[in-house]
Protein backbone atom coordinates (compact mmCIF):
# COMPACT_ATOMS: atom_id res chain seq x y z
CA UNK A 1 0.00 0.00 0.00
CA UNK A 2 1.40 3.39 -0.96
CA UNK A 3 2.06 5.99 1.70
CA UNK A 4 -0.20 9.06 1.86
CA UNK A 5 1.30 10.97 4.79
CA UNK A 6 4.90 11.22 5.96
CA UNK A 7 5.13 12.29 9.60
CA UNK A 8 8.59 13.72 10.27
CA UNK A 9 9.63 13.92 13.92
CA UNK A 10 12.95 15.63 14.73
CA UNK A 11 14.24 14.72 18.18
CA UNK A 12 16.97 16.29 20.27
CA UNK A 13 17.21 14.99 23.85
CA UNK A 14 13.45 14.42 24.11
CA UNK A 15 13.55 10.73 24.93
CA UNK A 16 11.23 11.32 27.86
CA UNK A 17 8.39 12.42 25.57
CA UNK A 18 8.75 10.89 22.12
CA UNK A 19 7.03 7.59 22.97
CA UNK A 20 3.92 9.55 23.94
CA UNK A 21 4.17 11.47 20.67
CA UNK A 22 4.35 8.23 18.70
CA UNK A 23 1.38 6.76 20.55
CA UNK A 24 -0.69 9.82 19.70
CA UNK A 25 0.01 9.23 16.01
CA UNK A 26 -0.65 5.51 16.12
CA UNK A 27 -3.91 5.97 18.01
CA UNK A 28 -5.20 8.94 16.00
CA UNK A 29 -3.77 8.59 12.48
CA UNK A 30 -7.03 7.34 10.97
CA UNK A 31 -7.48 5.31 7.77
CA UNK A 32 -4.90 6.99 5.53
CA UNK A 33 -1.60 5.08 5.13
CA UNK A 34 1.30 6.87 6.80
CA UNK A 35 4.97 6.51 7.61
CA UNK A 36 6.94 7.76 10.59
CA UNK A 37 10.40 9.24 10.09
CA UNK A 38 12.25 10.03 13.31
CA UNK A 39 15.37 12.18 12.95
CA UNK A 40 17.74 12.06 15.91
CA UNK A 41 19.54 15.40 15.70
CA UNK A 42 22.69 14.35 17.54
CA UNK A 43 21.10 13.71 20.92
CA UNK A 44 23.51 13.38 23.86
CA UNK A 45 21.10 12.56 26.68
CA UNK A 46 21.57 8.90 27.77
CA UNK A 47 17.82 8.34 28.10
CA UNK A 48 17.21 9.63 24.57
CA UNK A 49 20.01 7.48 23.17
CA UNK A 50 18.48 4.41 24.82
CA UNK A 51 15.02 5.28 23.50
CA UNK A 52 16.36 5.80 19.96
CA UNK A 53 18.08 2.41 20.06
CA UNK A 54 14.89 0.78 21.34
CA UNK A 55 12.79 2.40 18.62
CA UNK A 56 15.17 1.13 15.93
CA UNK A 57 15.04 -2.38 17.36
CA UNK A 58 11.24 -2.23 17.28
CA UNK A 59 11.24 -1.36 13.59
CA UNK A 60 10.80 2.40 13.63
CA UNK A 61 12.67 4.39 10.99
CA UNK A 62 15.25 6.40 12.91
CA UNK A 63 17.67 8.64 11.02
CA UNK A 64 20.87 9.56 12.86
CA UNK A 65 22.67 12.82 12.14
CA UNK A 66 25.19 15.08 13.90
CA UNK A 67 23.52 18.00 15.63
CA UNK A 68 22.54 20.41 12.83
CA UNK A 69 19.46 22.09 14.24
CA UNK A 70 15.74 21.83 13.72
CA UNK A 71 15.62 23.07 10.12
CA UNK A 72 18.19 20.53 8.90
CA UNK A 73 16.54 17.72 10.86
CA UNK A 74 13.17 18.42 9.26
CA UNK A 75 14.69 18.81 5.80
CA UNK A 76 16.66 15.58 6.05
CA UNK A 77 13.59 13.70 7.21
CA UNK A 78 11.39 15.14 4.48
CA UNK A 79 14.03 14.23 1.89
CA UNK A 80 13.29 10.58 2.70
CA UNK A 81 9.52 11.02 2.74
CA UNK A 82 7.42 8.89 0.39
CA UNK A 83 4.07 10.50 1.16
CA UNK A 84 2.18 13.08 -0.86
CA UNK A 85 1.68 15.09 2.30
CA UNK A 86 4.10 16.07 5.06
CA UNK A 87 3.35 16.56 8.74
CA UNK A 88 6.24 18.05 10.76
CA UNK A 89 5.65 16.98 14.35
CA UNK A 90 7.84 17.96 17.30
CA UNK A 91 8.97 15.09 19.50
CA UNK A 92 7.18 16.33 22.63
CA UNK A 93 3.80 17.19 21.08
CA UNK A 94 0.73 15.04 20.34
CA UNK A 95 -1.58 14.71 17.34
CA UNK A 96 -5.25 15.25 18.12
CA UNK A 97 -7.94 12.73 17.24
CA UNK A 98 -9.34 13.09 13.68
CA UNK A 99 -6.79 15.79 12.73
CA UNK A 100 -4.95 13.75 10.12
CA UNK A 101 -8.11 12.19 8.70
CA UNK A 102 -9.82 15.54 8.23
CA UNK A 103 -6.71 17.33 6.95
CA UNK A 104 -5.87 14.62 4.41
CA UNK A 105 -9.46 14.53 3.18
CA UNK A 106 -9.36 18.29 2.60
CA UNK A 107 -6.16 18.04 0.55
CA UNK A 108 -7.47 15.06 -1.40
CA UNK A 109 -10.75 16.81 -2.23
CA UNK A 110 -9.31 20.20 -3.19
CA UNK A 111 -6.12 20.27 -5.24
CA UNK A 112 -5.84 24.05 -4.81
CA UNK A 113 -5.14 23.71 -1.06
CA UNK A 114 -1.49 23.24 -0.09
CA UNK A 115 -1.50 23.69 3.70
CA UNK A 116 -4.07 22.62 6.30
CA UNK A 117 -3.72 23.76 9.90
CA UNK A 118 -5.88 23.84 13.01
CA UNK A 119 -6.07 25.17 16.54
CA UNK A 120 -3.48 24.41 19.21
CA UNK A 121 -4.12 23.10 22.71
CA UNK A 122 -1.30 23.83 25.16
CA UNK A 123 -0.57 21.44 28.00
CA UNK A 124 2.19 20.90 30.54
CA UNK A 125 3.14 21.16 34.19
CA UNK A 126 4.44 24.17 36.08
CA UNK A 127 4.11 26.50 33.12
CA UNK A 128 4.99 30.10 33.95
CA UNK A 129 5.53 31.13 30.35
CA UNK A 130 2.04 31.16 28.89
CA UNK A 131 -1.42 30.26 29.98
CA UNK A 132 -2.11 26.63 29.22
CA UNK A 133 -5.23 26.09 27.17
CA UNK A 134 -6.69 26.59 23.73
CA UNK A 135 -4.97 28.91 21.28
CA UNK A 136 -7.27 30.54 18.76
CA UNK A 137 -5.66 30.72 15.34
CA UNK A 138 -8.11 31.71 12.62
CA UNK A 139 -8.07 32.08 8.86
CA UNK A 140 -4.83 32.76 7.01
CA UNK A 141 -4.04 36.48 6.93
CA UNK A 142 -0.82 37.43 5.16
CA UNK A 143 -0.47 40.98 6.58
CA UNK A 144 -0.91 39.47 10.06
CA UNK A 145 1.64 36.77 9.23
CA UNK A 146 4.18 39.42 8.20
CA UNK A 147 4.19 40.84 11.72
CA UNK A 148 4.22 37.59 13.68
CA UNK A 149 3.76 33.87 13.16
CA UNK A 150 0.52 32.42 14.46
CA UNK A 151 0.55 29.01 12.72
CA UNK A 152 2.59 26.22 14.28
CA UNK A 153 4.83 23.94 12.24
CA UNK A 154 2.44 21.02 12.85
CA UNK A 155 0.39 21.63 9.72
CA UNK A 156 -0.23 19.18 6.89
CA UNK A 157 1.66 20.34 3.79
CA UNK A 158 1.41 19.14 0.22
CA UNK A 159 4.93 17.86 -0.51
CA UNK A 160 4.97 19.25 -4.06
CA UNK A 161 4.38 22.74 -2.63
CA UNK A 162 6.99 22.29 0.10
CA UNK A 163 9.57 21.21 -2.48
CA UNK A 164 9.29 24.55 -4.26
CA UNK A 165 10.51 26.42 -1.16
CA UNK A 166 13.92 24.81 -0.94
CA UNK A 167 13.10 23.52 2.54
CA UNK A 168 13.28 25.04 5.99
CA UNK A 169 15.86 27.82 6.22
CA UNK A 170 18.72 26.84 8.49
CA UNK A 171 20.51 30.18 8.07
CA UNK A 172 18.19 32.28 10.21
CA UNK A 173 20.06 34.32 12.84
CA UNK A 174 18.15 32.76 15.75
CA UNK A 175 16.54 29.32 15.95
CA UNK A 176 12.82 29.16 16.48
CA UNK A 177 11.06 30.82 13.54
CA UNK A 178 11.81 28.40 10.71
CA UNK A 179 8.11 27.65 10.30
CA UNK A 180 7.32 31.39 10.10
CA UNK A 181 9.68 31.81 7.16
CA UNK A 182 8.22 28.68 5.56
CA UNK A 183 4.64 30.02 5.68
CA UNK A 184 5.66 33.35 4.17
CA UNK A 185 7.69 31.60 1.48
CA UNK A 186 4.84 29.23 0.61
CA UNK A 187 2.29 32.04 0.40
CA UNK A 188 4.51 34.14 -1.86
CA UNK A 189 4.95 31.10 -4.11
CA UNK A 190 1.18 30.93 -4.50
CA UNK A 191 0.19 28.31 -1.93
CA UNK A 192 -3.33 28.33 -0.50
CA UNK A 193 -3.85 27.79 3.23
CA UNK A 194 -6.94 26.23 4.83
CA UNK A 195 -7.85 26.74 8.48
CA UNK A 196 -9.52 23.76 10.12
CA UNK A 197 -11.67 25.07 12.97
CA UNK A 198 -10.78 22.33 15.45
CA UNK A 199 -7.79 21.32 17.53
CA UNK A 200 -5.05 19.88 15.36
CA UNK A 201 -2.49 18.96 17.97
CA UNK A 202 -1.43 19.38 21.58
CA UNK A 203 1.65 21.52 22.30
CA UNK A 204 3.65 20.53 25.37
CA UNK A 205 4.93 23.61 27.22
CA UNK A 206 8.33 23.06 28.83
CA UNK A 207 10.76 25.48 30.46
CA UNK A 208 12.95 25.32 27.34
CA UNK A 209 10.10 25.25 24.80
CA UNK A 210 10.36 27.49 21.75
CA UNK A 211 7.50 29.53 23.22
CA UNK A 212 9.59 30.46 26.21
CA UNK A 213 12.92 30.98 24.47
CA UNK A 214 11.62 33.07 21.55
CA UNK A 215 12.46 36.45 23.06
CA UNK A 216 11.54 39.75 21.48
CA UNK A 217 15.17 40.27 20.43
CA UNK A 218 15.23 36.92 18.59
CA UNK A 219 11.86 37.68 17.04
CA UNK A 220 13.12 41.01 15.71
CA UNK A 221 16.33 39.49 14.33
CA UNK A 222 14.42 36.82 12.44
CA UNK A 223 11.76 39.23 11.24
CA UNK A 224 14.42 41.47 9.69
CA UNK A 225 16.05 38.42 8.09
CA UNK A 226 12.74 37.24 6.60
CA UNK A 227 11.95 40.73 5.31
CA UNK A 228 15.35 41.00 3.62
CA UNK A 229 15.13 37.51 2.13
CA UNK A 230 11.66 38.01 0.67
CA UNK A 231 11.67 41.81 0.31
CA UNK A 232 11.06 42.00 -3.43
CA UNK A 233 8.22 39.47 -3.43
CA UNK A 234 6.61 41.09 -0.39
CA UNK A 235 6.66 44.51 -2.05
CA UNK A 236 5.34 43.07 -5.30
CA UNK A 237 2.47 41.51 -3.35
CA UNK A 238 1.73 44.86 -1.71
CA UNK A 239 1.72 46.57 -5.10
CA UNK A 240 -0.78 44.01 -6.37
CA UNK A 241 -3.05 44.87 -3.46
CA UNK A 242 -2.93 48.51 -4.52
CA UNK A 243 -3.65 47.65 -8.15
CA UNK A 244 -7.36 46.92 -7.81
CA UNK A 245 -8.35 48.38 -11.18
CA UNK A 246 -6.91 48.62 -14.68
CA UNK A 247 -6.18 52.28 -13.98
CA UNK A 248 -4.20 51.33 -10.86
CA UNK A 249 -2.19 48.77 -12.80
CA UNK A 250 -1.51 51.30 -15.56
CA UNK A 251 -0.31 53.85 -13.00
CA UNK A 252 2.09 51.34 -11.45
CA UNK A 253 3.43 50.41 -14.88
CA UNK A 254 3.66 54.00 -16.15
CA UNK A 255 5.58 55.13 -13.10
CA UNK A 256 7.85 52.07 -13.15
CA UNK A 257 7.15 51.44 -9.47
CA UNK A 258 8.41 47.87 -9.58
CA UNK A 259 11.70 49.03 -11.08
CA UNK A 260 12.03 51.74 -8.45
CA UNK A 261 11.39 49.20 -5.72
CA UNK A 262 14.00 46.85 -7.15
CA UNK A 263 16.50 49.71 -7.33
CA UNK A 264 15.79 50.73 -3.75
CA UNK A 265 16.29 47.14 -2.60
CA UNK A 266 19.58 46.85 -4.46
CA UNK A 267 18.39 44.64 -7.33
CA UNK A 268 19.89 45.02 -10.76
CA UNK A 269 17.31 46.43 -13.17
CA UNK A 270 16.91 44.29 -16.27
C-alpha positions as a LaTeX table, in Angstrom:
\begin{tabular}{lrrr}
\hline
Residue & $x$ (\AA) & $y$ (\AA) & $z$ (\AA) \\
\hline
Unk1 & 0.00 & 0.00 & 0.00 \\
Unk2 & 1.40 & 3.39 & $-0.96$ \\
Unk3 & 2.06 & 5.99 & 1.70 \\
Unk4 & $-0.20$ & 9.06 & 1.86 \\
Unk5 & 1.30 & 10.97 & 4.79 \\
Unk6 & 4.90 & 11.22 & 5.96 \\
Unk7 & 5.13 & 12.29 & 9.60 \\
Unk8 & 8.59 & 13.72 & 10.27 \\
Unk9 & 9.63 & 13.92 & 13.92 \\
Unk10 & 12.95 & 15.63 & 14.73 \\
Unk11 & 14.24 & 14.72 & 18.18 \\
Unk12 & 16.97 & 16.29 & 20.27 \\
Unk13 & 17.21 & 14.99 & 23.85 \\
Unk14 & 13.45 & 14.42 & 24.11 \\
Unk15 & 13.55 & 10.73 & 24.93 \\
Unk16 & 11.23 & 11.32 & 27.86 \\
Unk17 & 8.39 & 12.42 & 25.57 \\
Unk18 & 8.75 & 10.89 & 22.12 \\
Unk19 & 7.03 & 7.59 & 22.97 \\
Unk20 & 3.92 & 9.55 & 23.94 \\
Unk21 & 4.17 & 11.47 & 20.67 \\
Unk22 & 4.35 & 8.23 & 18.70 \\
Unk23 & 1.38 & 6.76 & 20.55 \\
Unk24 & $-0.69$ & 9.82 & 19.70 \\
Unk25 & 0.01 & 9.23 & 16.01 \\
Unk26 & $-0.65$ & 5.51 & 16.12 \\
Unk27 & $-3.91$ & 5.97 & 18.01 \\
Unk28 & $-5.20$ & 8.94 & 16.00 \\
Unk29 & $-3.77$ & 8.59 & 12.48 \\
Unk30 & $-7.03$ & 7.34 & 10.97 \\
Unk31 & $-7.48$ & 5.31 & 7.77 \\
Unk32 & $-4.90$ & 6.99 & 5.53 \\
Unk33 & $-1.60$ & 5.08 & 5.13 \\
Unk34 & 1.30 & 6.87 & 6.80 \\
Unk35 & 4.97 & 6.51 & 7.61 \\
Unk36 & 6.94 & 7.76 & 10.59 \\
Unk37 & 10.40 & 9.24 & 10.09 \\
Unk38 & 12.25 & 10.03 & 13.31 \\
Unk39 & 15.37 & 12.18 & 12.95 \\
Unk40 & 17.74 & 12.06 & 15.91 \\
Unk41 & 19.54 & 15.40 & 15.70 \\
Unk42 & 22.69 & 14.35 & 17.54 \\
Unk43 & 21.10 & 13.71 & 20.92 \\
Unk44 & 23.51 & 13.38 & 23.86 \\
Unk45 & 21.10 & 12.56 & 26.68 \\
Unk46 & 21.57 & 8.90 & 27.77 \\
Unk47 & 17.82 & 8.34 & 28.10 \\
Unk48 & 17.21 & 9.63 & 24.57 \\
Unk49 & 20.01 & 7.48 & 23.17 \\
Unk50 & 18.48 & 4.41 & 24.82 \\
Unk51 & 15.02 & 5.28 & 23.50 \\
Unk52 & 16.36 & 5.80 & 19.96 \\
Unk53 & 18.08 & 2.41 & 20.06 \\
Unk54 & 14.89 & 0.78 & 21.34 \\
Unk55 & 12.79 & 2.40 & 18.62 \\
Unk56 & 15.17 & 1.13 & 15.93 \\
Unk57 & 15.04 & $-2.38$ & 17.36 \\
Unk58 & 11.24 & $-2.23$ & 17.28 \\
Unk59 & 11.24 & $-1.36$ & 13.59 \\
Unk60 & 10.80 & 2.40 & 13.63 \\
Unk61 & 12.67 & 4.39 & 10.99 \\
Unk62 & 15.25 & 6.40 & 12.91 \\
Unk63 & 17.67 & 8.64 & 11.02 \\
Unk64 & 20.87 & 9.56 & 12.86 \\
Unk65 & 22.67 & 12.82 & 12.14 \\
Unk66 & 25.19 & 15.08 & 13.90 \\
Unk67 & 23.52 & 18.00 & 15.63 \\
Unk68 & 22.54 & 20.41 & 12.83 \\
Unk69 & 19.46 & 22.09 & 14.24 \\
Unk70 & 15.74 & 21.83 & 13.72 \\
Unk71 & 15.62 & 23.07 & 10.12 \\
Unk72 & 18.19 & 20.53 & 8.90 \\
Unk73 & 16.54 & 17.72 & 10.86 \\
Unk74 & 13.17 & 18.42 & 9.26 \\
Unk75 & 14.69 & 18.81 & 5.80 \\
Unk76 & 16.66 & 15.58 & 6.05 \\
Unk77 & 13.59 & 13.70 & 7.21 \\
Unk78 & 11.39 & 15.14 & 4.48 \\
Unk79 & 14.03 & 14.23 & 1.89 \\
Unk80 & 13.29 & 10.58 & 2.70 \\
Unk81 & 9.52 & 11.02 & 2.74 \\
Unk82 & 7.42 & 8.89 & 0.39 \\
Unk83 & 4.07 & 10.50 & 1.16 \\
Unk84 & 2.18 & 13.08 & $-0.86$ \\
Unk85 & 1.68 & 15.09 & 2.30 \\
Unk86 & 4.10 & 16.07 & 5.06 \\
Unk87 & 3.35 & 16.56 & 8.74 \\
Unk88 & 6.24 & 18.05 & 10.76 \\
Unk89 & 5.65 & 16.98 & 14.35 \\
Unk90 & 7.84 & 17.96 & 17.30 \\
Unk91 & 8.97 & 15.09 & 19.50 \\
Unk92 & 7.18 & 16.33 & 22.63 \\
Unk93 & 3.80 & 17.19 & 21.08 \\
Unk94 & 0.73 & 15.04 & 20.34 \\
Unk95 & $-1.58$ & 14.71 & 17.34 \\
Unk96 & $-5.25$ & 15.25 & 18.12 \\
Unk97 & $-7.94$ & 12.73 & 17.24 \\
Unk98 & $-9.34$ & 13.09 & 13.68 \\
Unk99 & $-6.79$ & 15.79 & 12.73 \\
Unk100 & $-4.95$ & 13.75 & 10.12 \\
Unk101 & $-8.11$ & 12.19 & 8.70 \\
Unk102 & $-9.82$ & 15.54 & 8.23 \\
Unk103 & $-6.71$ & 17.33 & 6.95 \\
Unk104 & $-5.87$ & 14.62 & 4.41 \\
Unk105 & $-9.46$ & 14.53 & 3.18 \\
Unk106 & $-9.36$ & 18.29 & 2.60 \\
Unk107 & $-6.16$ & 18.04 & 0.55 \\
Unk108 & $-7.47$ & 15.06 & $-1.40$ \\
Unk109 & $-10.75$ & 16.81 & $-2.23$ \\
Unk110 & $-9.31$ & 20.20 & $-3.19$ \\
Unk111 & $-6.12$ & 20.27 & $-5.24$ \\
Unk112 & $-5.84$ & 24.05 & $-4.81$ \\
Unk113 & $-5.14$ & 23.71 & $-1.06$ \\
Unk114 & $-1.49$ & 23.24 & $-0.09$ \\
Unk115 & $-1.50$ & 23.69 & 3.70 \\
Unk116 & $-4.07$ & 22.62 & 6.30 \\
Unk117 & $-3.72$ & 23.76 & 9.90 \\
Unk118 & $-5.88$ & 23.84 & 13.01 \\
Unk119 & $-6.07$ & 25.17 & 16.54 \\
Unk120 & $-3.48$ & 24.41 & 19.21 \\
Unk121 & $-4.12$ & 23.10 & 22.71 \\
Unk122 & $-1.30$ & 23.83 & 25.16 \\
Unk123 & $-0.57$ & 21.44 & 28.00 \\
Unk124 & 2.19 & 20.90 & 30.54 \\
Unk125 & 3.14 & 21.16 & 34.19 \\
Unk126 & 4.44 & 24.17 & 36.08 \\
Unk127 & 4.11 & 26.50 & 33.12 \\
Unk128 & 4.99 & 30.10 & 33.95 \\
Unk129 & 5.53 & 31.13 & 30.35 \\
Unk130 & 2.04 & 31.16 & 28.89 \\
Unk131 & $-1.42$ & 30.26 & 29.98 \\
Unk132 & $-2.11$ & 26.63 & 29.22 \\
Unk133 & $-5.23$ & 26.09 & 27.17 \\
Unk134 & $-6.69$ & 26.59 & 23.73 \\
Unk135 & $-4.97$ & 28.91 & 21.28 \\
Unk136 & $-7.27$ & 30.54 & 18.76 \\
Unk137 & $-5.66$ & 30.72 & 15.34 \\
Unk138 & $-8.11$ & 31.71 & 12.62 \\
Unk139 & $-8.07$ & 32.08 & 8.86 \\
Unk140 & $-4.83$ & 32.76 & 7.01 \\
Unk141 & $-4.04$ & 36.48 & 6.93 \\
Unk142 & $-0.82$ & 37.43 & 5.16 \\
Unk143 & $-0.47$ & 40.98 & 6.58 \\
Unk144 & $-0.91$ & 39.47 & 10.06 \\
Unk145 & 1.64 & 36.77 & 9.23 \\
Unk146 & 4.18 & 39.42 & 8.20 \\
Unk147 & 4.19 & 40.84 & 11.72 \\
Unk148 & 4.22 & 37.59 & 13.68 \\
Unk149 & 3.76 & 33.87 & 13.16 \\
Unk150 & 0.52 & 32.42 & 14.46 \\
Unk151 & 0.55 & 29.01 & 12.72 \\
Unk152 & 2.59 & 26.22 & 14.28 \\
Unk153 & 4.83 & 23.94 & 12.24 \\
Unk154 & 2.44 & 21.02 & 12.85 \\
Unk155 & 0.39 & 21.63 & 9.72 \\
Unk156 & $-0.23$ & 19.18 & 6.89 \\
Unk157 & 1.66 & 20.34 & 3.79 \\
Unk158 & 1.41 & 19.14 & 0.22 \\
Unk159 & 4.93 & 17.86 & $-0.51$ \\
Unk160 & 4.97 & 19.25 & $-4.06$ \\
Unk161 & 4.38 & 22.74 & $-2.63$ \\
Unk162 & 6.99 & 22.29 & 0.10 \\
Unk163 & 9.57 & 21.21 & $-2.48$ \\
Unk164 & 9.29 & 24.55 & $-4.26$ \\
Unk165 & 10.51 & 26.42 & $-1.16$ \\
Unk166 & 13.92 & 24.81 & $-0.94$ \\
Unk167 & 13.10 & 23.52 & 2.54 \\
Unk168 & 13.28 & 25.04 & 5.99 \\
Unk169 & 15.86 & 27.82 & 6.22 \\
Unk170 & 18.72 & 26.84 & 8.49 \\
Unk171 & 20.51 & 30.18 & 8.07 \\
Unk172 & 18.19 & 32.28 & 10.21 \\
Unk173 & 20.06 & 34.32 & 12.84 \\
Unk174 & 18.15 & 32.76 & 15.75 \\
Unk175 & 16.54 & 29.32 & 15.95 \\
Unk176 & 12.82 & 29.16 & 16.48 \\
Unk177 & 11.06 & 30.82 & 13.54 \\
Unk178 & 11.81 & 28.40 & 10.71 \\
Unk179 & 8.11 & 27.65 & 10.30 \\
Unk180 & 7.32 & 31.39 & 10.10 \\
Unk181 & 9.68 & 31.81 & 7.16 \\
Unk182 & 8.22 & 28.68 & 5.56 \\
Unk183 & 4.64 & 30.02 & 5.68 \\
Unk184 & 5.66 & 33.35 & 4.17 \\
Unk185 & 7.69 & 31.60 & 1.48 \\
Unk186 & 4.84 & 29.23 & 0.61 \\
Unk187 & 2.29 & 32.04 & 0.40 \\
Unk188 & 4.51 & 34.14 & $-1.86$ \\
Unk189 & 4.95 & 31.10 & $-4.11$ \\
Unk190 & 1.18 & 30.93 & $-4.50$ \\
Unk191 & 0.19 & 28.31 & $-1.93$ \\
Unk192 & $-3.33$ & 28.33 & $-0.50$ \\
Unk193 & $-3.85$ & 27.79 & 3.23 \\
Unk194 & $-6.94$ & 26.23 & 4.83 \\
Unk195 & $-7.85$ & 26.74 & 8.48 \\
Unk196 & $-9.52$ & 23.76 & 10.12 \\
Unk197 & $-11.67$ & 25.07 & 12.97 \\
Unk198 & $-10.78$ & 22.33 & 15.45 \\
Unk199 & $-7.79$ & 21.32 & 17.53 \\
Unk200 & $-5.05$ & 19.88 & 15.36 \\
Unk201 & $-2.49$ & 18.96 & 17.97 \\
Unk202 & $-1.43$ & 19.38 & 21.58 \\
Unk203 & 1.65 & 21.52 & 22.30 \\
Unk204 & 3.65 & 20.53 & 25.37 \\
Unk205 & 4.93 & 23.61 & 27.22 \\
Unk206 & 8.33 & 23.06 & 28.83 \\
Unk207 & 10.76 & 25.48 & 30.46 \\
Unk208 & 12.95 & 25.32 & 27.34 \\
Unk209 & 10.10 & 25.25 & 24.80 \\
Unk210 & 10.36 & 27.49 & 21.75 \\
Unk211 & 7.50 & 29.53 & 23.22 \\
Unk212 & 9.59 & 30.46 & 26.21 \\
Unk213 & 12.92 & 30.98 & 24.47 \\
Unk214 & 11.62 & 33.07 & 21.55 \\
Unk215 & 12.46 & 36.45 & 23.06 \\
Unk216 & 11.54 & 39.75 & 21.48 \\
Unk217 & 15.17 & 40.27 & 20.43 \\
Unk218 & 15.23 & 36.92 & 18.59 \\
Unk219 & 11.86 & 37.68 & 17.04 \\
Unk220 & 13.12 & 41.01 & 15.71 \\
Unk221 & 16.33 & 39.49 & 14.33 \\
Unk222 & 14.42 & 36.82 & 12.44 \\
Unk223 & 11.76 & 39.23 & 11.24 \\
Unk224 & 14.42 & 41.47 & 9.69 \\
Unk225 & 16.05 & 38.42 & 8.09 \\
Unk226 & 12.74 & 37.24 & 6.60 \\
Unk227 & 11.95 & 40.73 & 5.31 \\
Unk228 & 15.35 & 41.00 & 3.62 \\
Unk229 & 15.13 & 37.51 & 2.13 \\
Unk230 & 11.66 & 38.01 & 0.67 \\
Unk231 & 11.67 & 41.81 & 0.31 \\
Unk232 & 11.06 & 42.00 & $-3.43$ \\
Unk233 & 8.22 & 39.47 & $-3.43$ \\
Unk234 & 6.61 & 41.09 & $-0.39$ \\
Unk235 & 6.66 & 44.51 & $-2.05$ \\
Unk236 & 5.34 & 43.07 & $-5.30$ \\
Unk237 & 2.47 & 41.51 & $-3.35$ \\
Unk238 & 1.73 & 44.86 & $-1.71$ \\
Unk239 & 1.72 & 46.57 & $-5.10$ \\
Unk240 & $-0.78$ & 44.01 & $-6.37$ \\
Unk241 & $-3.05$ & 44.87 & $-3.46$ \\
Unk242 & $-2.93$ & 48.51 & $-4.52$ \\
Unk243 & $-3.65$ & 47.65 & $-8.15$ \\
Unk244 & $-7.36$ & 46.92 & $-7.81$ \\
Unk245 & $-8.35$ & 48.38 & $-11.18$ \\
Unk246 & $-6.91$ & 48.62 & $-14.68$ \\
Unk247 & $-6.18$ & 52.28 & $-13.98$ \\
Unk248 & $-4.20$ & 51.33 & $-10.86$ \\
Unk249 & $-2.19$ & 48.77 & $-12.80$ \\
Unk250 & $-1.51$ & 51.30 & $-15.56$ \\
Unk251 & $-0.31$ & 53.85 & $-13.00$ \\
Unk252 & 2.09 & 51.34 & $-11.45$ \\
Unk253 & 3.43 & 50.41 & $-14.88$ \\
Unk254 & 3.66 & 54.00 & $-16.15$ \\
Unk255 & 5.58 & 55.13 & $-13.10$ \\
Unk256 & 7.85 & 52.07 & $-13.15$ \\
Unk257 & 7.15 & 51.44 & $-9.47$ \\
Unk258 & 8.41 & 47.87 & $-9.58$ \\
Unk259 & 11.70 & 49.03 & $-11.08$ \\
Unk260 & 12.03 & 51.74 & $-8.45$ \\
Unk261 & 11.39 & 49.20 & $-5.72$ \\
Unk262 & 14.00 & 46.85 & $-7.15$ \\
Unk263 & 16.50 & 49.71 & $-7.33$ \\
Unk264 & 15.79 & 50.73 & $-3.75$ \\
Unk265 & 16.29 & 47.14 & $-2.60$ \\
Unk266 & 19.58 & 46.85 & $-4.46$ \\
Unk267 & 18.39 & 44.64 & $-7.33$ \\
Unk268 & 19.89 & 45.02 & $-10.76$ \\
Unk269 & 17.31 & 46.43 & $-13.17$ \\
Unk270 & 16.91 & 44.29 & $-16.27$ \\
\hline
\end{tabular}
